[in-house]
Amino acid sequence: MAQPEDMWQCQMTNCGCIYDPDKGDRKSKTPKGTAFQDLPEDWKCPVCGAGAKHFRPLAGPGSTSEA
């Protein structure tokens, strides 16, 4: 399991869906506490079905908040 500082929320650029690691993803049976980077390669957005590469972190490495 990821460390708390690695548990960033990520938002889908297509539909705005937010993956929250504190909640997981019920649709794909992803348990609570699963960091975004630990999702399976074939994981898809539960709202629009796009792949994980279309998500962007809301904080942390690669986010717009990191300058």
Backbone atoms as SQL, in Angstrom:
CREATE TABLE atoms (id INTEGER PRIMARY KEY, chain TEXT, resi INTEGER, resn TEXT, atom TEXT, x REAL, y REAL, z REAL);
INSERT INTO atoms VALUES
  (1, 'A', 1, 'MET', 'N', 0.848, -1.187, 0.000),
  (2, 'A', 1, 'MET', 'CA', 0.000, 0.000, 0.000),
  (3, 'A', 1, 'MET', 'C', 0.888, 1.243, 0.000),
  (4, 'A', 2, 'ALA', 'N', 0.432, 2.273, -0.636),
  (5, 'A', 2, 'ALA', 'CA', 1.191, 3.515, -0.759),
  (6, 'A', 2, 'ALA', 'C', 1.226, 4.276, 0.566),
  (7, 'A', 3, 'GLN', 'N', 2.239, 5.093, 0.701),
  (8, 'A', 3, 'GLN', 'CA', 2.361, 5.974, 1.867),
  (9, 'A', 3, 'GLN', 'C', 1.330, 7.097, 1.750),
  (10, 'A', 4, 'PRO', 'N', 0.869, 7.659, 2.875),
  (11, 'A', 4, 'PRO', 'CA', -0.138, 8.730, 2.820),
  (12, 'A', 4, 'PRO', 'C', 0.273, 9.908, 1.941),
  (13, 'A', 5, 'GLU', 'N', 1.546, 10.267, 1.935),
  (14, 'A', 5, 'GLU', 'CA', 1.969, 11.409, 1.108),
  (15, 'A', 5, 'GLU', 'C', 1.919, 11.106, -0.394),
  (16, 'A', 6, 'ASP', 'N', 1.763, 9.831, -0.764),
  (17, 'A', 6, 'ASP', 'CA', 1.654, 9.441, -2.172),
  (18, 'A', 6, 'ASP', 'C', 0.202, 9.243, -2.608),
  (19, 'A', 7, 'MET', 'N', -0.737, 9.526, -1.734),
  (20, 'A', 7, 'MET', 'CA', -2.151, 9.259, -2.003),
  (21, 'A', 7, 'MET', 'C', -2.845, 10.491, -2.581),
  (22, 'A', 8, 'TRP', 'N', -2.461, 10.889, -3.758),
  (23, 'A', 8, 'TRP', 'CA', -3.030, 12.076, -4.404),
  (24, 'A', 8, 'TRP', 'C', -4.325, 11.736, -5.118),
  (25, 'A', 9, 'GLN', 'N', -5.255, 12.696, -5.135),
  (26, 'A', 9, 'GLN', 'CA', -6.445, 12.565, -5.960),
  (27, 'A', 9, 'GLN', 'C', -6.060, 12.932, -7.382),
  (28, 'A', 10, 'CYS', 'N', -6.678, 12.264, -8.350),
  (29, 'A', 10, 'CYS', 'CA', -6.416, 12.551, -9.760),
  (30, 'A', 10, 'CYS', 'C', -7.741, 12.814, -10.453),
  (31, 'A', 11, 'GLN', 'N', -7.723, 13.748, -11.423),
  (32, 'A', 11, 'GLN', 'CA', -8.945, 14.132, -12.124),
  (33, 'A', 11, 'GLN', 'C', -8.834, 13.796, -13.606),
  (34, 'A', 12, 'MET', 'N', -9.922, 13.258, -14.169),
  (35, 'A', 12, 'MET', 'CA', -9.995, 12.925, -15.582),
  (36, 'A', 12, 'MET', 'C', -10.123, 14.203, -16.399),
  (37, 'A', 13, 'THR', 'N', -9.280, 14.338, -17.424),
  (38, 'A', 13, 'THR', 'CA', -9.329, 15.535, -18.265),
  (39, 'A', 13, 'THR', 'C', -10.553, 15.534, -19.173),
  (40, 'A', 14, 'ASN', 'N', -11.120, 14.373, -19.480),
  (41, 'A', 14, 'ASN', 'CA', -12.273, 14.283, -20.383),
  (42, 'A', 14, 'ASN', 'C', -13.592, 14.633, -19.701),
  (43, 'A', 15, 'CYS', 'N', -13.856, 14.003, -18.554),
  (44, 'A', 15, 'CYS', 'CA', -15.175, 14.147, -17.944),
  (45, 'A', 15, 'CYS', 'C', -15.161, 14.816, -16.572),
  (46, 'A', 16, 'GLY', 'N', -13.985, 15.022, -15.994),
  (47, 'A', 16, 'GLY', 'CA', -13.892, 15.674, -14.694),
  (48, 'A', 16, 'GLY', 'C', -14.001, 14.733, -13.504),
  (49, 'A', 17, 'CYS', 'N', -14.137, 13.439, -13.747),
  (50, 'A', 17, 'CYS', 'CA', -14.210, 12.461, -12.657),
  (51, 'A', 17, 'CYS', 'C', -12.934, 12.531, -11.818),
  (52, 'A', 18, 'ILE', 'N', -13.074, 12.437, -10.507),
  (53, 'A', 18, 'ILE', 'CA', -11.921, 12.456, -9.609),
  (54, 'A', 18, 'ILE', 'C', -11.758, 11.078, -8.977),
  (55, 'A', 19, 'TYR', 'N', -10.556, 10.504, -9.123),
  (56, 'A', 19, 'TYR', 'CA', -10.237, 9.258, -8.431),
  (57, 'A', 19, 'TYR', 'C', -9.684, 9.637, -7.065),
  (58, 'A', 20, 'ASP', 'N', -10.342, 9.162, -6.024),
  (59, 'A', 20, 'ASP', 'CA', -9.927, 9.445, -4.651),
  (60, 'A', 20, 'ASP', 'C', -9.428, 8.144, -4.033),
  (61, 'A', 21, 'PRO', 'N', -8.122, 8.042, -3.750),
  (62, 'A', 21, 'PRO', 'CA', -7.592, 6.803, -3.190),
  (63, 'A', 21, 'PRO', 'C', -8.182, 6.445, -1.830),
  (64, 'A', 22, 'ASP', 'N', -8.713, 7.427, -1.103),
  (65, 'A', 22, 'ASP', 'CA', -9.349, 7.136, 0.185),
  (66, 'A', 22, 'ASP', 'C', -10.668, 6.385, 0.011),
  (67, 'A', 23, 'LYS', 'N', -11.247, 6.466, -1.195),
  (68, 'A', 23, 'LYS', 'CA', -12.515, 5.800, -1.477),
  (69, 'A', 23, 'LYS', 'C', -12.360, 4.584, -2.379),
  (70, 'A', 24, 'GLY', 'N', -11.320, 4.553, -3.205),
  (71, 'A', 24, 'GLY', 'CA', -11.167, 3.466, -4.172),
  (72, 'A', 24, 'GLY', 'C', -12.171, 3.628, -5.307),
  (73, 'A', 25, 'ASP', 'N', -12.517, 2.533, -5.954),
  (74, 'A', 25, 'ASP', 'CA', -13.471, 2.562, -7.070),
  (75, 'A', 25, 'ASP', 'C', -14.367, 1.331, -6.958),
  (76, 'A', 26, 'ARG', 'N', -15.595, 1.544, -6.510),
  (77, 'A', 26, 'ARG', 'CA', -16.522, 0.415, -6.331),
  (78, 'A', 26, 'ARG', 'C', -16.812, -0.299, -7.643),
  (79, 'A', 27, 'LYS', 'N', -16.929, 0.454, -8.740),
  (80, 'A', 27, 'LYS', 'CA', -17.295, -0.143, -10.020),
  (81, 'A', 27, 'LYS', 'C', -16.290, -1.205, -10.462),
  (82, 'A', 28, 'SER', 'N', -14.999, -0.930, -10.265),
  (83, 'A', 28, 'SER', 'CA', -13.973, -1.901, -10.663),
  (84, 'A', 28, 'SER', 'C', -13.479, -2.729, -9.478),
  (85, 'A', 29, 'LYS', 'N', -14.162, -2.582, -8.329),
  (86, 'A', 29, 'LYS', 'CA', -13.810, -3.309, -7.105),
  (87, 'A', 29, 'LYS', 'C', -12.387, -3.013, -6.639),
  (88, 'A', 30, 'THR', 'N', -11.944, -1.758, -6.844),
  (89, 'A', 30, 'THR', 'CA', -10.647, -1.304, -6.347),
  (90, 'A', 30, 'THR', 'C', -10.828, -0.896, -4.895),
  (91, 'A', 31, 'PRO', 'N', -10.087, -1.527, -3.977),
  (92, 'A', 31, 'PRO', 'CA', -10.286, -1.240, -2.553),
  (93, 'A', 31, 'PRO', 'C', -9.826, 0.149, -2.129),
  (94, 'A', 32, 'LYS', 'N', -10.412, 0.630, -1.031),
  (95, 'A', 32, 'LYS', 'CA', -9.979, 1.890, -0.429),
  (96, 'A', 32, 'LYS', 'C', -8.495, 1.788, -0.126),
  (97, 'A', 33, 'GLY', 'N', -7.782, 2.916, -0.244),
  (98, 'A', 33, 'GLY', 'CA', -6.355, 2.933, 0.069),
  (99, 'A', 33, 'GLY', 'C', -5.461, 2.581, -1.099),
  (100, 'A', 34, 'THR', 'N', -6.029, 2.405, -2.308),
  (101, 'A', 34, 'THR', 'CA', -5.231, 2.102, -3.491),
  (102, 'A', 34, 'THR', 'C', -4.808, 3.401, -4.159),
  (103, 'A', 35, 'ALA', 'N', -3.501, 3.664, -4.164),
  (104, 'A', 35, 'ALA', 'CA', -2.980, 4.873, -4.805),
  (105, 'A', 35, 'ALA', 'C', -3.189, 4.787, -6.312),
  (106, 'A', 36, 'PHE', 'N', -3.316, 5.937, -6.949),
  (107, 'A', 36, 'PHE', 'CA', -3.566, 5.967, -8.392),
  (108, 'A', 36, 'PHE', 'C', -2.505, 5.183, -9.157),
  (109, 'A', 37, 'GLN', 'N', -1.233, 5.350, -8.781),
  (110, 'A', 37, 'GLN', 'CA', -0.151, 4.671, -9.501),
  (111, 'A', 37, 'GLN', 'C', -0.176, 3.158, -9.286),
  (112, 'A', 38, 'ASP', 'N', -0.963, 2.679, -8.331),
  (113, 'A', 38, 'ASP', 'CA', -1.071, 1.240, -8.074),
  (114, 'A', 38, 'ASP', 'C', -2.284, 0.600, -8.755),
  (115, 'A', 39, 'LEU', 'N', -3.065, 1.401, -9.500),
  (116, 'A', 39, 'LEU', 'CA', -4.206, 0.838, -10.219),
  (117, 'A', 39, 'LEU', 'C', -3.710, -0.090, -11.328),
  (118, 'A', 40, 'PRO', 'N', -4.482, -1.118, -11.691),
  (119, 'A', 40, 'PRO', 'CA', -4.082, -2.009, -12.781),
  (120, 'A', 40, 'PRO', 'C', -3.963, -1.248, -14.103),
  (121, 'A', 41, 'GLU', 'N', -3.113, -1.740, -14.996),
  (122, 'A', 41, 'GLU', 'CA', -2.900, -1.078, -16.291),
  (123, 'A', 41, 'GLU', 'C', -4.179, -0.954, -17.106),
  (124, 'A', 42, 'ASP', 'N', -5.097, -1.896, -16.957),
  (125, 'A', 42, 'ASP', 'CA', -6.327, -1.874, -17.753),
  (126, 'A', 42, 'ASP', 'C', -7.476, -1.135, -17.055),
  (127, 'A', 43, 'TRP', 'N', -7.175, -0.437, -15.943),
  (128, 'A', 43, 'TRP', 'CA', -8.214, 0.311, -15.222),
  (129, 'A', 43, 'TRP', 'C', -8.738, 1.437, -16.105),
  (130, 'A', 44, 'LYS', 'N', -10.046, 1.647, -16.069),
  (131, 'A', 44, 'LYS', 'CA', -10.715, 2.691, -16.862),
  (132, 'A', 44, 'LYS', 'C', -11.513, 3.605, -15.949),
  (133, 'A', 45, 'CYS', 'N', -11.724, 4.835, -16.403),
  (134, 'A', 45, 'CYS', 'CA', -12.557, 5.792, -15.679),
  (135, 'A', 45, 'CYS', 'C', -13.956, 5.198, -15.505),
  (136, 'A', 46, 'PRO', 'N', -14.498, 5.198, -14.280),
  (137, 'A', 46, 'PRO', 'CA', -15.824, 4.637, -14.060),
  (138, 'A', 46, 'PRO', 'C', -16.953, 5.470, -14.684),
  (139, 'A', 47, 'VAL', 'N', -16.655, 6.709, -15.082),
  (140, 'A', 47, 'VAL', 'CA', -17.683, 7.577, -15.664),
  (141, 'A', 47, 'VAL', 'C', -17.663, 7.516, -17.191),
  (142, 'A', 48, 'CYS', 'N', -16.495, 7.772, -17.805),
  (143, 'A', 48, 'CYS', 'CA', -16.448, 7.860, -19.265),
  (144, 'A', 48, 'CYS', 'C', -15.715, 6.702, -19.940),
  (145, 'A', 49, 'GLY', 'N', -15.028, 5.858, -19.167),
  (146, 'A', 49, 'GLY', 'CA', -14.367, 4.690, -19.739),
  (147, 'A', 49, 'GLY', 'C', -13.003, 4.941, -20.348),
  (148, 'A', 50, 'ALA', 'N', -12.483, 6.153, -20.234),
  (149, 'A', 50, 'ALA', 'CA', -11.154, 6.457, -20.787),
  (150, 'A', 50, 'ALA', 'C', -10.068, 5.855, -19.892),
  (151, 'A', 51, 'GLY', 'N', -8.896, 5.655, -20.463),
  (152, 'A', 51, 'GLY', 'CA', -7.789, 5.060, -19.722),
  (153, 'A', 51, 'GLY', 'C', -7.169, 6.006, -18.713),
  (154, 'A', 52, 'ALA', 'N', -6.387, 5.436, -17.813),
  (155, 'A', 52, 'ALA', 'CA', -5.768, 6.185, -16.725),
  (156, 'A', 52, 'ALA', 'C', -4.813, 7.275, -17.207),
  (157, 'A', 53, 'LYS', 'N', -4.283, 7.150, -18.417),
  (158, 'A', 53, 'LYS', 'CA', -3.337, 8.157, -18.906),
  (159, 'A', 53, 'LYS', 'C', -3.985, 9.530, -19.093),
  (160, 'A', 54, 'HIS', 'N', -5.313, 9.584, -19.078),
  (161, 'A', 54, 'HIS', 'CA', -6.028, 10.852, -19.242),
  (162, 'A', 54, 'HIS', 'C', -6.298, 11.547, -17.909),
  (163, 'A', 55, 'PHE', 'N', -5.851, 10.954, -16.805),
  (164, 'A', 55, 'PHE', 'CA', -6.005, 11.568, -15.485),
  (165, 'A', 55, 'PHE', 'C', -4.786, 12.414, -15.170),
  (166, 'A', 56, 'ARG', 'N', -4.990, 13.487, -14.410),
  (167, 'A', 56, 'ARG', 'CA', -3.905, 14.353, -13.958),
  (168, 'A', 56, 'ARG', 'C', -4.018, 14.516, -12.449),
  (169, 'A', 57, 'PRO', 'N', -2.887, 14.499, -11.735),
  (170, 'A', 57, 'PRO', 'CA', -2.939, 14.658, -10.275),
  (171, 'A', 57, 'PRO', 'C', -3.389, 16.052, -9.873),
  (172, 'A', 58, 'LEU', 'N', -4.145, 16.143, -8.795),
  (173, 'A', 58, 'LEU', 'CA', -4.582, 17.435, -8.279),
  (174, 'A', 58, 'LEU', 'C', -3.548, 18.036, -7.338),
  (175, 'A', 59, 'ALA', 'N', -2.550, 17.250, -6.932),
  (176, 'A', 59, 'ALA', 'CA', -1.446, 17.707, -6.094),
  (177, 'A', 59, 'ALA', 'C', -0.276, 16.770, -6.323),
  (178, 'A', 60, 'GLY', 'N', 0.891, 17.152, -5.833),
  (179, 'A', 60, 'GLY', 'CA', 2.042, 16.272, -5.935),
  (180, 'A', 60, 'GLY', 'C', 2.717, 16.305, -7.287),
  (181, 'A', 61, 'PRO', 'N', 3.604, 15.325, -7.560),
  (182, 'A', 61, 'PRO', 'CA', 4.381, 15.300, -8.798),
  (183, 'A', 61, 'PRO', 'C', 3.503, 15.289, -10.047),
  (184, 'A', 62, 'GLY', 'N', 3.823, 16.173, -10.972),
  (185, 'A', 62, 'GLY', 'CA', 3.093, 16.247, -12.234),
  (186, 'A', 62, 'GLY', 'C', 1.840, 17.074, -12.198),
  (187, 'A', 63, 'SER', 'N', 1.489, 17.643, -11.063),
  (188, 'A', 63, 'SER', 'CA', 0.272, 18.437, -10.967),
  (189, 'A', 63, 'SER', 'C', 0.528, 19.882, -11.315),
  (190, 'A', 64, 'THR', 'N', -0.543, 20.603, -11.510),
  (191, 'A', 64, 'THR', 'CA', -0.410, 22.028, -11.803),
  (192, 'A', 64, 'THR', 'C', -0.019, 22.808, -10.559),
  (193, 'A', 65, 'SER', 'N', -0.190, 22.230, -9.371),
  (194, 'A', 65, 'SER', 'CA', 0.164, 22.936, -8.148),
  (195, 'A', 65, 'SER', 'C', 1.662, 22.885, -7.874),
  (196, 'A', 66, 'GLU', 'N', 2.387, 21.997, -8.552),
  (197, 'A', 66, 'GLU', 'CA', 3.845, 21.909, -8.365),
  (198, 'A', 66, 'GLU', 'C', 4.516, 22.789, -9.409),
  (199, 'A', 67, 'ALA', 'N', 5.216, 23.793, -8.970),
  (200, 'A', 67, 'ALA', 'CA', 5.840, 24.729, -9.914),
  (201, 'A', 67, 'ALA', 'C', 7.325, 24.491, -10.045);
